[in-house]
């Protein structure tokens, strides 16, 4: 890898097992794809998640969200674009854009917040080796709340 990596594209082919009775991807599967994409994101950076675990550092999910924009169906070739949008003292916020690889149609967006913890589940600082290789880059633009109308809305960056 040369230069900073702003995002990583994870490719996946939708299986029959991913779909529901209506023939569309079951909503919870997007979170599985988010997990696979962030795992591969770290692997490409040269820091597989298993290396964190060997050092007694874990990265549980503290928050997760998905916005469903269009359906995906059996045999769709999808891309889950993944970036680290924020890095705190002990947290990372990943953002995701799911799109059809052939049409580039946006299917879903989402994010997850992770906290670095030790074996005792106590928060710890983001490891220096991760700080050195992660480039903070936001995929999603946020619109502020208007009159308390729920959480921030997210749309893909064009």
C-alpha positions in Angstrom: 0.0 0.0 0.0 1.4 3.4 -1.0 0.2 6.6 0.6 -2.7 7.0 3.0 -5.7 4.6 2.6 -8.8 6.8 2.8 -11.2 3.8 2.5 -11.2 0.1 1.6 -13.7 -1.6 -0.7 -14.8 -5.1 0.3 -16.5 -7.1 -2.4 -19.2 -9.6 -1.6 -21.7 -11.7 -3.7 -25.2 -12.0 -2.1 -26.1 -15.6 -1.3 -29.6 -17.2 -1.1 -28.8 -17.6 2.6 -28.5 -13.8 2.9 -32.1 -13.2 1.7 -35.5 -13.3 3.4 -38.8 -14.7 2.3 -39.3 -11.5 0.2 -36.1 -12.3 -1.8 -34.2 -9.3 -0.5 -31.2 -9.2 1.8 -32.2 -9.6 5.4 -31.5 -6.4 7.3 -29.1 -7.8 9.9 -26.8 -9.2 7.3 -25.6 -5.7 6.6 -24.0 -5.7 10.0 -22.2 -9.0 9.1 -20.9 -7.3 6.0 -19.8 -4.2 8.0 -17.8 -6.6 10.2 -16.2 -8.4 7.3 -15.3 -5.1 5.7 -13.6 -3.6 8.7 -11.7 -6.9 9.4 -10.3 -6.7 5.9 -9.7 -3.0 6.2 -7.3 -3.7 9.1 -5.8 -6.7 7.3 -4.9 -4.6 4.3 -3.3 -2.1 6.6 -1.0 -4.9 7.8 -2.7 -5.1 11.2 -5.1 -8.1 11.3 -7.5 -8.0 14.2 -6.1 -11.3 15.5 -2.8 -9.3 16.3 -4.8 -7.0 18.7 -6.3 -10.1 20.4 -2.8 -11.6 20.9 -1.8 -8.4 22.7 -4.8 -8.6 24.9 -6.6 -5.7 23.2 -10.2 -6.1 22.0 -12.5 -3.8 20.0 -16.1 -4.4 20.9 -19.0 -2.6 19.2 -20.4 0.2 21.4 -22.9 1.5 18.8 -24.1 0.5 15.3 -26.5 2.0 12.8 -27.6 1.2 9.3 -29.7 3.3 6.9 -31.4 1.2 4.1 -31.7 3.0 0.8 -32.5 0.3 -1.7 -32.8 -3.5 -1.7 -30.1 -6.0 -2.6 -31.0 -9.5 -3.9 -29.6 -12.9 -4.5 -26.4 -12.9 -6.7 -25.9 -9.1 -6.5 -22.2 -8.1 -6.5 -21.8 -5.5 -3.8 -19.1 -3.3 -2.5 -18.9 -2.3 1.2 -16.8 0.8 1.3 -15.3 1.3 4.7 -13.4 4.1 6.4 -12.4 5.3 9.8 -14.2 8.5 10.2 -13.2 9.4 13.7 -10.4 8.4 16.1 -10.7 9.2 19.7 -8.4 8.4 22.6 -9.9 4.9 22.9 -12.5 4.7 20.1 -12.8 4.4 16.4 -15.9 5.2 14.3 -16.2 3.3 11.1 -18.4 4.4 8.3 -19.8 2.2 5.5 -21.4 2.7 2.1 -22.9 -0.4 0.5 -23.4 -0.2 -3.2 -24.1 -2.4 -6.2 -20.8 -3.0 -7.8 -22.3 -3.1 -11.3 -24.7 -0.1 -11.2 -23.0 1.9 -8.4 -26.5 2.3 -6.9 -26.4 3.1 -3.2 -28.0 0.3 -1.1 -27.2 1.3 2.5 -25.0 3.5 4.7 -24.0 2.9 8.2 -21.5 3.4 11.0 -20.2 1.5 14.0 -18.3 2.9 17.1 -15.8 0.6 18.7 -13.9 1.0 22.0 -10.5 -0.4 22.6 -10.5 -2.5 25.8 -8.1 -4.7 27.7 -8.9 -8.3 28.8 -10.7 -6.9 31.9 -13.0 -4.9 29.5 -11.5 -1.6 30.7 -11.1 1.1 28.0 -7.5 1.6 26.8 -5.9 3.9 24.3 -5.8 3.3 20.6 -2.5 1.4 20.0 0.2 3.6 18.5 0.7 1.1 15.6 -2.9 1.6 14.6 -2.7 5.4 14.9 0.3 5.3 12.5 -1.5 3.4 9.8 -5.1 4.6 10.0 -6.1 7.7 7.9 -9.2 9.4 9.2 -11.6 9.9 6.3 -15.4 10.4 6.4 -17.6 8.7 3.8 -20.8 10.1 5.0 -22.0 13.7 5.3 -24.2 14.5 8.3 -27.2 16.7 8.4 -27.9 18.2 11.8 -31.1 17.5 13.8 -34.0 19.7 13.1 -36.5 20.3 16.0 -35.5 17.0 17.6 -36.5 14.8 14.6 -34.4 11.7 15.5 -30.8 10.9 14.8 -28.5 12.4 12.2 -29.4 11.5 8.7 -26.7 10.2 6.4 -26.3 10.2 2.7 -23.5 8.9 0.5 -20.8 11.3 -0.5 -20.9 11.8 -4.3 
